[in-house]
Amino acid sequence: MAANQITGWLPVVMRLGGWRRLGQRLGAVVLALCFTVGLSGCSLEQFAKAEANVPRLVLSTLSDPKTFNPILNQESPSIFGFTFEGLTGTDGLTGETIPALAESWDISEDGKTLVFMLREGLQWSDGEPLTADDVIFTYDVLFNPDIPTNSRDGFRIGTQGLLPQVSKLDERRVQFLLPEPFAPMLRNTSLEIIPQHILRSAVDTKGADGSPLFLSTWGTDTPPANIIGNGPYQLGQYTPGERVIFKRNPHYWRKDAEGNSQPYIEQVVWQICGLY
């Protein structure tokens, strides 16, 4: 498959129901493809062959994923653009912040209070409800000093580096109280929301070294079926050094104008093309 054939998929993906956030992530991957197809370590014959009856998009990436845990992620591109979403997203064409898991938000006149309204009927990829409790849990984990994560620094505000206070108003509304107005706050809430019903025990339980078991949870040795997300795709298969296969999440919230579930493409394949 030539690089220009894959590039031609991008406008199609972005037109399908306005799915711009994923289009932005795919753009980075396509750049990697254009660089790697000429390398001896990645011949075109290595690419996964699509089944005739399964709509599939095949892309390339330079290296294996380092973790399946979005809070611990330190790489880009990563699998999380396919498997998880946050309260907000980014329009791949305009760069504007757009609704994702949150359908709307209100910002107070003084800029210090943000209230997000979650979409009705959100579900995790295992069919369990996604509620404000999951949002609170995610930010509790993010702000937990026992859990090292680069993402925390994006929420430090002012010269003292204070963190916002996050609270649940009801099952669909979450409030952020800021010590002072903070322009990047809305964009930063694109942070991936993680499932409380799956990961709570790993956060609360300490290992032999006194650290939360969360730090070793959802490593790349985890069976893909055990990774529960909220994005358009879920992990279907991971073969180290070869490929990651994402399969469509049947519980994803987005639908087109006719009420058809998205995404339309059943599978996305990341072919791993390392430098040799």
Secondary structure, 3 states (H helix, E strand, C coil): CCHHHHHCHHHHHHHHHHCHHHHHHHHHHHHHHHHHCCCCCCCHHHCCCCCCCCCEEEEEECCCCCCCCHHHCCCCCCCHHHHCCCCEEECCCCCCEEECCEEEEEECCCCCEEEEEECCCCECCCCCECCHHHHHHHHHHHCCCCCCCHHHHHHCECCCCECCEEEECCCCEEEEECCCCCCCHHHHCCCCCCCHHHHHHHHHCECCCCCEHHHHCCCCCCCHHHCCCCCCEEEEEEECCCEEEEEECCCCCCECCCCCECCCCCEEEEEECCCC
